[in-house]
């Protein structure tokens, strides 16, 4: 995998990780001694996810509807002399409503529909993941090849697991866990494969460090140096430094308090436009028996003078509402104040979230959103779920209602 540009800071710190790792004694390896056994006795897995999605969006005469099935078959060999191979084939199949939504597929994957709302699940069949794992020692797993990369809570780098075609990367990743309570990681991403089937070359680095303070929480720091090769994507090039601290405290036998604070700053790098934007997120949660109550506040900085914070590699569906009205940060930024309640009752899991969106600068009220989901897990481990998102627009985007009915099963 060619590396077109190097980031000196990231390369130096990555070298420090490797140096520390090789100073650590090698742990016992439980991998197979025979190559043929490692290949023939590996683990096969199969996962199916059917989804019906309905989108009613202001500005379109008709709603968008999609009926799709995601099938994933994977095989993982046993470890052999510190090596392991993982192969995953993914098929996304349209089950009869291909002309009733805009699938935004890249190139020949697009269905050409422009008069219906977007449901970004183009049909395709591909190797979703194909990577080599290497463990020179038990505390130093390394992955090289096509892979899903999910870092921390996926706010900056994720696999977009909600869409039928997951986002993957041609990447190299190394983690070090050889010192108690300390985790060091480095990822180099050479190419991004998006959920629409698009492919973008890049030279992007992510460095992370985390230390867990027993009984208190985990302190993490990170640097993301984002560098697209395509000049048309250069306005997204940036350097982001950030840190977070979070944990859970048991207040009583039935009462847990969760907390998390994250701060980051993003600036432009190899970018024709200016970016000087902050990121802030604070979370508090209270779990009482089977119920969890949470409140959070998230800010993606933005102004016409200083640009806006962008996270083009993130799992965006997990943030700022399930209606996906803020996949691109508005030029005046975004403030998201939201609260949620969740409950687990037998085999049922229920979730409800309310968002109040506003601009980071200028005082505009963007809109509000109510999200809800009810999921049931059968005794044979199949999940059945109904999910809803309703966005009520003020000064950003348009009124949108989304409804999903889906089921997953696998082994």
C-alpha angles and dihedrals in degrees: 000000000000118000109211100183133020127214104215095205094050093044091051094050092044088055090053090054092053093046091052092046096053089051088063121089115255114253123223113281118222095192123127117274093214123067095213091051091050090055101039097042097049126124123268119199135184128194129184126189122179118189137182112196128188123188123189108187130175111247096041122092092212133034124247119248130184134178112191140164123208115201121185124184118184140177127197121188123218117259113275120185089337094310132112135173125212123191125181126181118197128195123186110192128190111223103204110303099084093127095051100071141033105251094189089217116175116250113326091002091073118101095210095235112143103158096068131066121270121269103172102211108111116183115254145142119217149133099276094184132012115161144148118234120206129186112186081175134001093256094052114063114177127189125194125183141027107351148144110257118199115176119193108310092348093248092132104015124022147136098248088231094180094071118077093240106053121218114251137180138213094231151140118229131183128184128187123201100159096118120067113261092358126109124183123184140176129186130185115195119200099174139012121217108197131206091258093058094258119142124209125186116219146154102227129160132194123189122186137180128183135181124188119215106204114249093000112064147266125292114207134184128188146176123203117191105189117194122166117196094209109089088215089065096043093106087070095056110117149141118236126189119186149153137202138190124196144151148137129259123197107226094180141340091285102024126079127178118207125193139174136172125187130183128180141163126211128199133177120264123182084351129135092213131059122256121181106151139144131220125209133174130169126181133187125179136177121200117198113181105297096353131082123194118191141176128188142174123204129183126192104188120230144156135156089247100048103027125233137280113260132192105188095164096050134110090248098178089071092061137059098009137322092254087075096223093144103050085128117042111242116246089250092051130239137269117190120190111182145161133197143189125202135181137186112206114174107302092344125095118192128190134178127179132183121198131194110195126196140158121274090221129025098030098254119159106228099188146271133263139197119202127184138172137181119192131182126195116206124218088256090057098254115141123217118189145174117201132185137188125182120184118192108197126215110163102344131067121325139293108282135180122190128186127186132188112186145158133197133195135166150135 
